[in-house]
Amino acid sequence: MTTDTPRADVDDPQLAAALDEFRAAIGAEHVATDLETRHEFSDTYSPRSWTEYLPPAVLQPATTEEVQEIVRIASRHGVELWANGQGRNNGYGGSAPAHAGTVVVNLRRMNRILEVNDEFSYVVVEPGVSFNDMYDYTQANGHTLWVDTPDIGWGSLVGNALEHGFGYTAHGDRANSVCGMEIVLPDGSLLRTGMGAMTDNPSWHLSKRGFGPMLDSLFMQSNFGIVTKMGLWCMPQPEYYITGWVTLEDDEHLPALLDAVRPLMIDRTIMNYPSVFTASGALAVVGKRTDFFPGDGPIPFEVSKAIVAQIPNLGMWNMRFAVYGKENTVDAQFDNIKAALSVVPGVEVIGTKIRGDEIDPESLDQSGKVQAGIPDMQLLNTSSWAGGVGGHIGFSTVLPLTGRDGRRITDLVRPASEAAGFDYIGGFLLRERSMMHVTLMVYDTEDEPAAARARDLCANLVGTAAKMGYGEYRAHPSNMDNVQSTFDYNDHAMRRFYERLKDAIDPAGILAPGKQGIWPRRLRDGSAD
Amino acid sequence: MTTDTPRADVDDPQLAAALDEFRAAIGAEHVATDLETRHEFSDTYSPRSWTEYLPPAVLQPATTEEVQEIVRIASRHGVELWANGQGRNNGYGGSAPAHAGTVVVNLRRMNRILEVNDEFSYVVVEPGVSFNDMYDYTQANGHTLWVDTPDIGWGSLVGNALEHGFGYTAHGDRANSVCGMEIVLPDGSLLRTGMGAMTDNPSWHLSKRGFGPMLDSLFMQSNFGIVTKMGLWCMPQPEYYITGWVTLEDDEHLPALLDAVRPLMIDRTIMNYPSVFTASGALAVVGKRTDFFPGDGPIPFEVSKAIVAQIPNLGMWNMRFAVYGKENTVDAQFDNIKAALSVVPGVEVIGTKIRGDEIDPESLDQSGKVQAGIPDMQLLNTSSWAGGVGGHIGFSTVLPLTGRDGRRITDLVRPASEAAGFDYIGGFLLRERSMMHVTLMVYDTEDEPAAARARDLCANLVGTAAKMGYGEYRAHPSNMDNVQSTFDYNDHAMRRFYERLKDAIDPAGILAPGKQGIWPRRLRDGSAD
């Protein structure tokens, strides 16, 4: 895709000059060029010898003004910048920029929690605030609202929202819970969206739209600006919470389960964003594959069944869900869900009802925690499934929420994964009308052939899935152009439109070239200028 | 704001040449230049002698291809186009373009209902489909889903959604229920958003995001393209529906009511988008002011109180709301709502429970209908409140959902309206965390001084409201620049960003110049090219 010679080296005179100015602007101690830091802010789930995405430097500004100054300096020197919050982005490239030579701007030091509002149930944060930080803060300060969290709590609220990330409370569709942003544009100027575009308007984080087109979504999964502030809607602590757990004895009834759940999602009887996952997904949280199976290669299906039969409350497929509210409503909703799912053969539905103000995280399993907005780190274990220095790459497809589509994607991904030597660790993140099928290809990052097979497998699955009508929701940098190319309607009209916006908003093309397959003019194929 | 000489006349040679080509492209019978049609597609709520927004011609294409051809022709001749669905837009200028000389492209003939999907609860429509059309179609074809409707059913689903319009079911936040669009860009090419950017992807109207930044909101309240297809999420017919009605005896307890409702909106105990409105708002639906008060000038407050005391189930303030679901849930939610509102002095809460499959529109009042997605035309009567040939202009502000803010806005708008000779007909459209205060200044359109006073009043209130921290949600063309100018953060960074997008997406500046205060380069102040 790219046609120029990347500035991958600190010896590049333009970069060297920019680094001097960066040091003057944010302090030399916050401009790292040592190999260890550069690796930390590359893709930590790739083998260390794969240096294609190793950034030449990592900047860690502490304020919006410093970000503005970095952007201005970079613009003057033609240095490319890749901004992130924590830079976790597990399985999708970590902190790694998509274009070789791009400097990472990591915003961990911008970690101010600007507002926690229990009355209106929202928070306003800088990009360096992690889900763990936020939870600790709300607990320490007696706040009652529940902030949505993904499975692993070390990521950035802002970063995760910008990548269309998901969580598991009533506000789990995180991009849809964003309300009002502040953005540093590629020229270093500040933009505030929605009602925030009026000075001191108190509805900035209360009303999703202002006057004219709403711009928030334009800065998600994009390279049009660096978001330095974001409002996120949260849920008030409910009087009662039921964390529900569904097990399915047989793989063959997965389609029936998905079809039974759909109407409960559409009418929001299930009030949160549930997950449906394989036994291997559940097992990988608590152990390594060798704990369950001594042999080589993927665990055979019949062996999985035997393992599942021995473990209480574990099915070949498992679903978690939640309801929240007054006691009379949560009881009624839980009864309704149980009745609706009873049509699925071999299904078991259990629930634990807890007062919202009496939640003891220690008494909850991982699902019980994240469905109550309590971040957790246990799921990070999944990457250790294959042993060694764990890593994984994610393949994540958007499908209609139907049993038929659920079966079609598992019939594609399971055999393909196993043929490449990986256990199928998959699951569905359910939304109102669609679902994401997420698979992790887990490997030891010191096993380069395995890492290469995982990357190839993901790349190859993209085209096959697209032919079946399934688009990706997120991708590793090595896969971004590939995924973008599957969005082919009218000769890739969407990409061409993105490119037009990119050239207008960032004419020098300094922000995150290649992100989501969006390249600035000078790096596009066949572009002369 | 504008600096050129508008092409307001069909004698303009460029326009004449374009009209010939429009006739060849879509048929001469669909290109109107007669005065009657031009008036019909101007602002019908302005006095007929005010010709500032009278379009020189009205085009009514029937297909997307015809829209593409119109855009290409207009582009070649530098003719400006203002597209709308039905062109109703009551109180915000009707079908009138913001810039004199702009040709109206009315899409009433693009009236295909492309899909009604009960399984996933969504519809896909062209811009000419009205809420009335849609309801008739779903009823005639045995569909069960409920399509959200605004108060008056003659408008376009697409047009209303694009203007950030509101309805009263669970999907009343219409812009948030949009999922997937097809758009004719200013160069005549087609763009599909989200998963629709992949050919034949079945999740186009199921998943709100694709790969890269979601673009849907960019085409709402904007002039960046002409939307020719839209998916809209709907609600499934619930097993039970309770239409609730709240009356408040005293005006002074309005703040207590709003504060009591807020938590019920945030946690979605109230499942729809309720309205809170004055007695005058309720009375204007069923009669004229002279039916209730023989005197001149606004009805005095004490007289209003006396009228209200005589009418059953009418308060000085009234709120409608709804819950939907299985019988056990709607009963529980209604009980919870009643209990929560009982803290408000002088409040009465009643509800009517109906089976979703046994709804008889004839048995429901206007609120009972629209909260069940049944369009109605009764509210159109409001414009006849002042007698004569009714018209009104809307002043609509976004506020935090608090009693304090509710009181501040009524304390501003009521006396200002009355001082200008208008009854205060106001209300609040409630959202999760914010509300819109909507006022109608109703006049006889043959009474030019009254119409002028109404327009001036709206214009003057904008700046005052902005100083109080309140931005407008929508505006009459005569007020768009004024409203946009109140979004002043960082030297109007949002407008400057809109302008940058406008110049990139529509370099010739032919689409809806001035809409929402967004002008193309050649029409901006101080612009030389």
Boltz contact constraints between the chains, C-beta under 6 A:
constraints:
  - contact:
      token1: [A, 120]
      token2: [B, 433]
      max_distance: 6.0
  - contact:
      token1: [A, 121]
      token2: [B, 266]
      max_distance: 6.0
  - contact:
      token1: [A, 164]
      token2: [B, 209]
      max_distance: 6.0
  - contact:
      token1: [A, 190]
      token2: [B, 490]
      max_distance: 6.0
  - contact:
      token1: [A, 191]
      token2: [B, 493]
      max_distance: 6.0
  - contact:
      token1: [A, 191]
      token2: [B, 497]
      max_distance: 6.0
  - contact:
      token1: [A, 192]
      token2: [B, 489]
      max_distance: 6.0
  - contact:
      token1: [A, 195]
      token2: [B, 471]
      max_distance: 6.0
  - contact:
      token1: [A, 197]
      token2: [B, 487]
      max_distance: 6.0
  - contact:
      token1: [A, 197]
      token2: [B, 489]
      max_distance: 6.0
  - contact:
      token1: [A, 197]
      token2: [B, 494]
      max_distance: 6.0
  - contact:
      token1: [A, 198]
      token2: [B, 471]
      max_distance: 6.0
  - contact:
      token1: [A, 198]
      token2: [B, 486]
      max_distance: 6.0
  - contact:
      token1: [A, 198]
      token2: [B, 487]
      max_distance: 6.0
  - contact:
      token1: [A, 199]
      token2: [B, 488]
      max_distance: 6.0
  - contact:
      token1: [A, 199]
      token2: [B, 489]
      max_distance: 6.0
  - contact:
      token1: [A, 201]
      token2: [B, 469]
      max_distance: 6.0
  - contact:
      token1: [A, 201]
      token2: [B, 471]
      max_distance: 6.0
  - contact:
      token1: [A, 202]
      token2: [B, 400]
      max_distance: 6.0
  - contact:
      token1: [A, 202]
      token2: [B, 469]
      max_distance: 6.0
  - contact:
      token1: [A, 203]
      token2: [B, 398]
      max_distance: 6.0
  - contact:
      token1: [A, 203]
      token2: [B, 400]
      max_distance: 6.0
  - contact:
      token1: [A, 203]
      token2: [B, 434]
      max_distance: 6.0
  - contact:
      token1: [A, 206]
      token2: [B, 400]
      max_distance: 6.0
  - contact:
      token1: [A, 206]
      token2: [B, 433]
      max_distance: 6.0
  - contact:
      token1: [A, 206]
      token2: [B, 434]
      max_distance: 6.0
  - contact:
      token1: [A, 207]
      token2: [B, 398]
      max_distance: 6.0
  - contact:
      token1: [A, 207]
      token2: [B, 434]
      max_distance: 6.0
  - contact:
      token1: [A, 209]
      token2: [B, 164]
      max_distance: 6.0
  - contact:
      token1: [A, 211]
      token2: [B, 472]
      max_distance: 6.0
  - contact:
      token1: [A, 211]
      token2: [B, 483]
      max_distance: 6.0
  - contact:
      token1: [A, 211]
      token2: [B, 487]
      max_distance: 6.0
  - contact:
      token1: [A, 212]
      token2: [B, 221]
      max_distance: 6.0
  - contact:
      token1: [A, 212]
      token2: [B, 498]
      max_distance: 6.0
  - contact:
      token1: [A, 212]
      token2: [B, 516]
      max_distance: 6.0
  - contact:
      token1: [A, 213]
      token2: [B, 217]
      max_distance: 6.0
  - contact:
      token1: [A, 213]
      token2: [B, 218]
      max_distance: 6.0
  - contact:
      token1: [A, 213]
      token2: [B, 220]
      max_distance: 6.0
  - contact:
      token1: [A, 213]
      token2: [B, 221]
      max_distance: 6.0
  - contact:
      token1: [A, 213]
      token2: [B, 222]
      max_distance: 6.0
  - contact:
      token1: [A, 214]
      token2: [B, 217]
      max_distance: 6.0
  - contact:
      token1: [A, 217]
      token2: [B, 213]
      max_distance: 6.0
  - contact:
      token1: [A, 217]
      token2: [B, 214]
      max_distance: 6.0
  - contact:
      token1: [A, 217]
      token2: [B, 217]
      max_distance: 6.0
  - contact:
      token1: [A, 218]
      token2: [B, 213]
      max_distance: 6.0
  - contact:
      token1: [A, 220]
      token2: [B, 213]
      max_distance: 6.0
  - contact:
      token1: [A, 221]
      token2: [B, 212]
      max_distance: 6.0
  - contact:
      token1: [A, 221]
      token2: [B, 213]
      max_distance: 6.0
  - contact:
      token1: [A, 222]
      token2: [B, 213]
      max_distance: 6.0
  - contact:
      token1: [A, 236]
      token2: [B, 266]
      max_distance: 6.0
  - contact:
      token1: [A, 236]
      token2: [B, 267]
      max_distance: 6.0
  - contact:
      token1: [A, 266]
      token2: [B, 121]
      max_distance: 6.0
  - contact:
      token1: [A, 266]
      token2: [B, 236]
      max_distance: 6.0
  - contact:
      token1: [A, 267]
      token2: [B, 236]
      max_distance: 6.0
  - contact:
      token1: [A, 326]
      token2: [B, 336]
      max_distance: 6.0
  - contact:
      token1: [A, 328]
      token2: [B, 332]
      max_distance: 6.0
  - contact:
      token1: [A, 329]
      token2: [B, 332]
      max_distance: 6.0
  - contact:
      token1: [A, 332]
      token2: [B, 328]
      max_distance: 6.0
  - contact:
      token1: [A, 332]
      token2: [B, 329]
      max_distance: 6.0
  - contact:
      token1: [A, 332]
      token2: [B, 332]
      max_distance: 6.0
  - contact:
      token1: [A, 336]
      token2: [B, 326]
      max_distance: 6.0
  - contact:
      token1: [A, 398]
      token2: [B, 203]
      max_distance: 6.0
  - contact:
      token1: [A, 398]
      token2: [B, 207]
      max_distance: 6.0
  - contact:
      token1: [A, 400]
      token2: [B, 202]
      max_distance: 6.0
  - contact:
      token1: [A, 400]
      token2: [B, 203]
      max_distance: 6.0
  - contact:
      token1: [A, 400]
      token2: [B, 206]
      max_distance: 6.0
  - contact:
      token1: [A, 433]
      token2: [B, 120]
      max_distance: 6.0
  - contact:
      token1: [A, 433]
      token2: [B, 206]
      max_distance: 6.0
  - contact:
      token1: [A, 434]
      token2: [B, 203]
      max_distance: 6.0
  - contact:
      token1: [A, 434]
      token2: [B, 206]
      max_distance: 6.0
  - contact:
      token1: [A, 434]
      token2: [B, 207]
      max_distance: 6.0
  - contact:
      token1: [A, 469]
      token2: [B, 201]
      max_distance: 6.0
  - contact:
      token1: [A, 469]
      token2: [B, 202]
      max_distance: 6.0
  - contact:
      token1: [A, 471]
      token2: [B, 195]
      max_distance: 6.0
  - contact:
      token1: [A, 471]
      token2: [B, 198]
      max_distance: 6.0
  - contact:
      token1: [A, 471]
      token2: [B, 201]
      max_distance: 6.0
  - contact:
      token1: [A, 472]
      token2: [B, 211]
      max_distance: 6.0
  - contact:
      token1: [A, 483]
      token2: [B, 211]
      max_distance: 6.0
  - contact:
      token1: [A, 486]
      token2: [B, 198]
      max_distance: 6.0
  - contact:
      token1: [A, 487]
      token2: [B, 197]
      max_distance: 6.0
  - contact:
      token1: [A, 487]
      token2: [B, 198]
      max_distance: 6.0
  - contact:
      token1: [A, 487]
      token2: [B, 211]
      max_distance: 6.0
  - contact:
      token1: [A, 488]
      token2: [B, 199]
      max_distance: 6.0
  - contact:
      token1: [A, 489]
      token2: [B, 192]
      max_distance: 6.0
  - contact:
      token1: [A, 489]
      token2: [B, 197]
      max_distance: 6.0
  - contact:
      token1: [A, 489]
      token2: [B, 199]
      max_distance: 6.0
  - contact:
      token1: [A, 490]
      token2: [B, 190]
      max_distance: 6.0
  - contact:
      token1: [A, 493]
      token2: [B, 191]
      max_distance: 6.0
  - contact:
      token1: [A, 494]
      token2: [B, 197]
      max_distance: 6.0
  - contact:
      token1: [A, 497]
      token2: [B, 191]
      max_distance: 6.0
  - contact:
      token1: [A, 498]
      token2: [B, 212]
      max_distance: 6.0
  - contact:
      token1: [A, 500]
      token2: [B, 504]
      max_distance: 6.0
  - contact:
      token1: [A, 504]
      token2: [B, 500]
      max_distance: 6.0
  - contact:
      token1: [A, 504]
      token2: [B, 504]
      max_distance: 6.0
  - contact:
      token1: [A, 516]
      token2: [B, 212]
      max_distance: 6.0
